[in-house]
Amino acid sequence: MSARSLRLLGRTVAARSVFSQPLCPTIRHIQSSVPDSSGFSGSDNAKNNTNLEILDLALTKVPDLGWSSTAVARAATELGYSSMAHGVAPDGAISLISHFMDRALDETAIEVDDQLHEFPDTSERLRFICTTRLKQTLPYVQRWPEAAAILAQPQNVPLAMRHLTNLSSQMWYLAGDKSTRIDWYTRRSALAAVYLSTELFMCEDRSPKHQDTWRFLKQRFENMDSAAYIGSKTVAFGEQFSRNLFNILASRGYVSH
């Protein structure tokens, strides 16, 4: 990783600490079964690096094996570890999905860093960041409805909400918005709803180079200001965000009304 990328990731991590919403539990910090110590030892770091190596390879298995413990076990075996090493993903599919979402956000931040200056206003920067992040999902687009269905399970909805709040907060931050205005939460909820609806639309899009998806995203951005205004007149952030998530997933048939 280049020095520029490391600096950017440092800024991204620093930005995450600004937001009051709890961040998603990330695979990067999954601890081994050995007793905890007062700090990270060399063996801890080595194990974390091994976990990341296995999970990164497991992502290449997703198109064939889906979001599953089987994909993690296959990756571990190919890297010369015991298939029992899939304990690095203790929650199975949801751990692998969580790893992908964290990784995709980091890679998005790196990719957009040198290009955001080309866009004159915040809305255009946000749309570019959304497009870049959505393209991270494209290699898994045939399997992403499976991930969405897993995230929509009642026990996983809080995790899905934390990922989406983190994603929308990071996108606003990368776009240059560091305000603490009273509509901070509603604007992030509106952006998360735009992103989620576009991602699910993309799963069904068969147009050349997903042209319909990018048109859909543009239209959602054109409507986002009014959506944010309406949201600011209704309910508290947590309830509003949960309702957005449920309604979008239900509209695509991933959960029942």
N, C-alpha and C positions, 0 to 999 in steps of 0.2 A: 504494500500500500504506500502511495506517495506521501511526502511530507504534507502536501496540501490537503490530501484526504484525511490524514490524521488530525490536522488542525480543525478541519470542518467537523469531523466526528466529535472532537472535543467540544466544539461550540454547540453541536446538537445535544450532546449529553448535558452540557451546562444549561441549555435552554429547557430541557425536560424538568430540571429541578425548580424552574420558575413556576410551573403550573401546579395548582393546588389539587387537581384531580389525581387520584392514585394511578400509577403507571402499571401496565400489565406485567405479570410475573414472566420474566424472560428466561429462556433456556440458558442464556449466558451465565446465569447465577444459580443454576441448579447445583445443589451440593451433593457430594457423594455420600455413601452410607457410612463412611468412617466418622468417628466422633469429630465434632467441630472443634476448631482451634481458635485462638485469639486473632488470627490473621491468615492471609493466604500464603501457604507454603508453596515450595516449588512443585510438590506433588499435586497440590490443589490446582495450580495453574496448568500443569500438564494434563490433568484429568479434564479440566474445562476445555482445553484445546482439543483433546480427543473427542469430547462430546460434540463440539462444534464441527469437527471433521466428519463424524458419523452423521450428524443431522444434515450437514450440507450435501453429503452424498445421498442421503435418504431422499432429499428433495428431487434428485434426478430419477428416483424410482416411482415417484408419485404418479406420473402419467400411466404407468402400467399397474401399480399396486394400490393406488389411492392413498388417502391420508390415513395411514395405518401403522400399527406397531410392526407389521410384517415388512413394510418399507424400511423401517429403522433397523430391524434385525438383519435384513438382507445387506444393508450398507455396512453394518458392523462386521459381518462375515467376510465381505469382500475386502475390507481393510485389515483382516487378519485377527479380529477380536472375536471373542465368544459371542454367539447370537444372544446370550443373556445380557450383553452390553446394551440391549435396547432399554434397560433400566434407566438410561440417560433421558428417556422420555417417559416418565412415570405415569403420565396420564394418557399414553398412547397417542391417538390421532390429534387430540387437542394440543399436546405439547409440540408436535411437529408443525401444526398450523401456526401456533404462537411463535415458534422459531422463524418460520417463513415471514410472518408479518413484521417482526422486528428487523430481520435481515433486509427485507425489501425496503423498509423505511430508511435504513442506513444507506443503502445503495442509491436510493432516490436522492437523498441529501447530497451525496457525493456527485451524482450525475448532473444535477441542476446548478451546482455552485457557480460554474464559470459562465452560465448562460442567462441567469436571471436579470442581469443588467440590460439585456436586449429588450425587455418588456417594460413599457413606460408606466403602467399602473398596477396596483395591487391585484385587481381582478384578473388581468392577463397573466400575471405571475402565478397566481393560484391555479388557474386553468392549466398552465404549463406543468406545474408541479403535480397536479392531479393526473394529467395525461402520462407523465413519466412514471408515476407510481402504478397506474393501471397497467402499463406495459410490463411491469414486473410480474403481473399475474398472468399475462398472456401464455407463457409456456405451460400453465396449469389450467387454462381456461375450460377445458373439457371436464376437469375434475373439481373445479371451484364450486359448483353447486353442491357437491358432497361436503366441502368444507363449510359452506354457508349453512347447510342443514345441521351439521355438527355444532356450529356456533349458536344456532337458534334453539338448541335444546335448553330447557329451563335452567339446568345447572351450569350451563356455559354462557348464558346471556350476560351476566356481570362481567365475565372476561371479555366477551365481544364488545361490550360497551367501553371497557377500559382501553382496549385496543383502538377503537374508533375515536374516542375522545383524545387519546394520545396522538393519533394520526392527524386529526383535524387541527389540534393545537400546534403540532410540528409544522404543518403546511402553512398555517397562518404566520408562524414565526419565520419560516424560511422566506415567505413572501414579503417580509419586512414589517409585519404588524406586531408591535410590542406594547400595544396600548392596554390599559386596564379599565376601559370604559364600561358602563353599566351593561351594555349589550355584549360583553365579552363571551359569555356562555351561549347566548342565543345565536350569535354569528358562527360559533364553532359547531353548534348543533346543526345549523342549516348547511354548513359545508360538509359535515359528516353524512347528512342525508343525501346531498348531491352526489358525493363520492360513492356511497353504498348503492344507491339506485343505478348509477352508471355502471358499476362493477357487475351487478346482476344482469343488467341489460346486455353487457358485453358477452356474458356467458351464452346468450341466445342469438347473438349477432352473427350472421353468416355473410355479411356484405364484404366486398373486396377490401382487404387491409383494415377491416373494422371501421370503415368510413362512417357507417350509421352510428357507431358508438361515439365517435368524436363529435358528430352533429348533435347527438343526444346530450352530451356533456355541455356543449356550447349553449344549448337551449336551457339546460338546468341552471347554468350560471346567469343567464339573462333573467331568470325568474328568482334568483336567490335573494335579491334585496327585499322583494315583497314577502318571500317566505320567512326571512329573518324578522321582518317587521311584525308579521302575524304571530310568529313564535314568541316575540317579546311581550305580546299582549295576553298570552295564555298561561302557561304553567311553568313550574320550576324546572331547572335544567335536567335533573335526573329523570323525572317523570316524562318530560318532553322527549328527551333523547331515547329513552326506552320505548316510548310510543312510536317514534320515527322508525326505530330498528324493527319493531314488531310489524308495523304496517307495511314496510317495504318488503320484508321477508314473506309476509302473508300474501301480498299482491303477486309475488312470483311463485307461490305455491310451496314454499319451504316450511311453513308452519300453518296450522289450522286456525281460522278465526274463532 
